[in-house]
Amino acid sequence: MRIRWSFLILALLLFPLAGGRALAGNRPHSWEFGPYLVFTDFDPQTEIDNDEGLGFRFGYNFTPLHEFEAEFSALNTHDTVTGAIDVHQGEGMANYTFNFNFQRNQPVIPYFTTGFGFLRLEVDAPGVPGSDEVDPFFNIGGGVRFFIDKTFNIRLDFRSVFYEGDGEVLPNGLDFYNNEFSIGVGWVVGGASHPHHHP
């Protein structure tokens, strides 16, 4: 909870930075990339402690509204029962993002996102052979970008990740979902200088 509050406070501090200096937002046929800090709120059934990790995303804007993104992240944490089991999680996902970018030179752009990916869990306990599993997942969420200038933006993101255990680390056949909160930065490069909106 302490980490989640720090995310909220940081977001409130960053919000005024997008005050109107931005001259452009998403552009058609442009690329976006950037790192982010992610806090994962694990499903209590997993018995995995909530923690933060690092990620990187890159995407392609077909139009100012429609974008395809790929994301990769990793974190290290431990179990909530004994605290002695190390848990390593890695994620890779491919998402469609719809940007609510309906005005030229719009500095604040909310978005909706959804897609699929794979989650890898690896556990190591003292004196016990390690085990791991890879689970496919579906995710859905949204967020907002705050453009500081033509290329640079600050991005807040929330998504829920839905998956099923396969019996190696998590119980087989049980459904789980994690909530992920992230804050990151991005650079939009290339594309048309003056955006034309095409649904």
C-alpha positions as CSV (number, residue, x, y, z in Angstrom):
1,M,0.0,0.0,0.0
2,R,2.9,2.4,0.8
3,I,4.3,1.9,-2.7
4,R,0.9,2.4,-4.3
5,W,0.5,5.8,-2.4
6,S,3.9,6.9,-3.6
7,F,2.7,6.2,-7.2
8,L,-0.3,8.4,-6.6
9,I,1.7,11.2,-5.1
10,L,4.2,11.1,-7.9
11,A,1.3,11.2,-10.5
12,L,-0.2,14.3,-8.8
13,L,3.2,16.0,-8.8
14,L,3.8,15.3,-12.5
15,F,0.3,16.3,-13.7
16,P,1.1,20.1,-13.8
17,L,4.1,19.5,-16.0
18,A,1.8,18.8,-18.9
19,G,0.3,22.3,-18.6
20,G,0.0,23.3,-22.2
21,R,3.6,23.5,-23.5
22,A,3.1,20.4,-25.6
23,L,2.7,21.2,-29.3
24,A,2.0,17.6,-30.5
25,G,0.8,14.3,-29.2
26,N,0.7,10.9,-31.0
27,R,1.5,11.2,-34.7
28,P,0.5,8.8,-37.5
29,H,3.2,6.3,-38.6
30,S,5.4,7.1,-35.5
31,W,7.2,5.0,-33.0
32,E,7.0,5.3,-29.2
33,F,9.4,3.7,-26.7
34,G,10.4,4.1,-23.1
35,P,11.0,2.5,-19.7
36,Y,8.6,2.2,-16.8
37,L,8.4,1.3,-13.1
38,V,5.6,-1.2,-12.4
39,F,4.0,-2.2,-9.1
40,T,2.3,-5.6,-9.1
41,D,-0.6,-6.4,-6.8
42,F,-0.6,-10.2,-6.9
43,D,-3.8,-12.2,-6.5
44,P,-3.8,-13.3,-2.8
45,Q,-4.3,-16.9,-3.9
46,T,-0.9,-16.9,-5.4
47,E,0.7,-16.3,-2.0
48,I,3.2,-14.0,-3.7
49,D,4.2,-10.7,-2.1
50,N,3.4,-7.5,-3.9
51,D,6.4,-5.7,-5.2
52,E,7.8,-3.4,-7.9
53,G,9.9,-4.1,-11.0
54,L,11.1,-2.5,-14.2
55,G,9.8,-2.7,-17.7
56,F,10.2,-1.4,-21.2
57,R,7.7,-0.8,-24.0
58,F,7.7,0.1,-27.6
59,G,4.9,0.7,-30.0
60,Y,3.8,1.8,-33.5
61,N,1.1,4.5,-34.0
62,F,-0.8,3.6,-37.2
63,T,-2.8,6.7,-36.6
64,P,-3.1,9.1,-33.6
65,L,-5.9,6.8,-32.4
66,H,-4.7,3.3,-33.1
67,E,-1.5,1.8,-31.7
68,F,0.2,-1.6,-31.4
69,E,2.5,-2.1,-28.4
70,A,4.9,-4.7,-27.0
71,E,6.0,-4.7,-23.4
72,F,8.5,-6.6,-21.3
73,S,8.9,-6.4,-17.5
74,A,10.5,-8.3,-14.6
75,L,10.5,-8.2,-10.8
76,N,11.9,-10.2,-7.9
77,T,9.9,-10.8,-4.7
78,H,9.1,-13.6,-2.3
79,D,6.2,-15.6,-0.9
80,T,3.8,-14.3,1.8
81,V,3.7,-17.5,3.9
82,T,7.3,-18.1,4.9
83,G,9.1,-15.1,3.3
84,A,12.0,-17.5,2.5
85,I,11.0,-18.5,-1.0
86,D,12.3,-16.2,-3.8
87,V,9.9,-15.5,-6.6
88,H,11.0,-14.2,-10.0
89,Q,8.4,-13.0,-12.5
90,G,8.9,-12.0,-16.1
91,E,6.2,-10.8,-18.5
92,G,5.9,-10.2,-22.2
93,M,2.8,-8.9,-23.9
94,A,1.4,-7.6,-27.1
95,N,-1.4,-5.0,-26.9
96,Y,-3.8,-2.9,-28.9
97,T,-4.1,0.6,-27.6
98,F,-6.9,3.0,-28.5
99,N,-5.8,6.6,-27.8
100,F,-8.6,9.2,-27.1
101,N,-6.6,11.7,-29.2
102,F,-9.3,13.8,-30.9
103,Q,-7.7,17.2,-31.0
104,R,-4.6,18.5,-32.7
105,N,-1.7,19.3,-30.3
106,Q,-3.6,17.5,-27.5
107,P,-1.2,17.4,-24.5
108,V,-3.1,15.0,-22.3
109,I,-4.2,11.7,-24.0
110,P,-6.2,9.0,-22.1
111,Y,-6.2,5.5,-23.6
112,F,-7.7,2.1,-23.4
113,T,-5.5,-1.0,-23.9
114,T,-6.0,-4.8,-24.1
115,G,-4.0,-7.8,-25.3
116,F,-2.3,-11.1,-24.7
117,G,1.0,-12.3,-23.3
118,F,2.9,-14.8,-21.3
119,L,3.9,-14.7,-17.6
120,R,6.8,-16.8,-16.3
121,L,7.1,-17.6,-12.6
122,E,10.3,-19.1,-11.1
123,V,10.6,-20.0,-7.4
124,D,13.6,-20.9,-5.4
125,A,13.5,-22.2,-1.8
126,P,16.5,-23.1,0.4
127,G,17.3,-26.8,0.1
128,V,14.6,-27.5,-2.4
129,P,15.0,-27.8,-6.2
130,G,13.6,-24.7,-8.0
131,S,10.5,-24.9,-10.3
132,D,9.0,-22.6,-12.9
133,E,5.9,-22.3,-15.1
134,V,4.8,-20.2,-18.1
135,D,1.2,-19.1,-18.2
136,P,-0.6,-17.3,-21.1
137,F,-2.7,-14.4,-20.0
138,F,-5.2,-11.8,-21.1
139,N,-4.9,-8.2,-19.9
140,I,-7.2,-5.1,-20.1
141,G,-6.6,-1.6,-18.7
142,G,-6.1,2.0,-19.5
143,G,-4.0,5.0,-18.6
144,V,-3.0,8.5,-19.7
145,R,-0.1,10.2,-21.3
146,F,1.0,13.8,-20.4
147,F,3.1,15.3,-23.2
148,I,5.8,17.7,-22.0
149,D,6.9,18.6,-25.6
150,K,6.6,17.3,-29.1
151,T,8.3,14.0,-28.4
152,F,8.5,13.4,-24.6
153,N,5.6,12.2,-22.4
154,I,5.0,10.9,-18.9
155,R,2.7,7.9,-18.7
156,L,0.5,6.4,-16.0
157,D,-1.0,3.0,-16.6
158,F,-3.3,0.5,-14.8
159,R,-4.2,-3.0,-16.1
160,S,-5.5,-6.3,-14.8
161,V,-3.9,-9.5,-15.9
162,F,-5.9,-12.8,-16.0
163,Y,-4.3,-16.2,-16.1
164,E,-4.5,-19.8,-14.9
165,G,-2.0,-21.9,-13.0
166,D,-0.5,-25.0,-14.5
167,G,0.5,-27.0,-11.4
168,E,4.3,-26.3,-11.4
169,V,4.2,-23.2,-9.2
170,L,0.5,-22.3,-8.9
171,P,-2.3,-24.8,-8.5
172,N,-3.4,-26.3,-11.7
173,G,-6.7,-25.1,-13.1
174,L,-7.2,-22.2,-10.7
175,D,-7.9,-18.7,-12.1
176,F,-5.8,-15.8,-10.9
177,Y,-5.6,-12.1,-11.7
178,N,-3.0,-9.5,-10.8
179,N,-3.4,-5.7,-10.9
180,E,-0.5,-3.7,-12.3
181,F,0.2,0.0,-11.8
182,S,3.0,1.7,-13.7
183,I,4.6,5.0,-14.3
184,G,7.0,5.6,-17.1
185,V,8.3,7.9,-19.7
186,G,8.1,7.7,-23.5
187,W,9.5,9.3,-26.6
188,V,7.5,9.5,-29.9
189,V,9.7,9.7,-32.9
190,G,9.2,9.8,-36.7
191,G,5.8,10.1,-38.3
192,A,4.0,13.0,-39.8
193,S,4.7,16.5,-38.5
194,H,1.0,17.4,-38.5
195,P,-1.3,14.7,-37.3
196,H,-4.4,13.9,-39.4
197,H,-6.9,11.8,-37.5
198,H,-8.3,8.7,-39.2
199,P,-10.6,6.4,-37.1
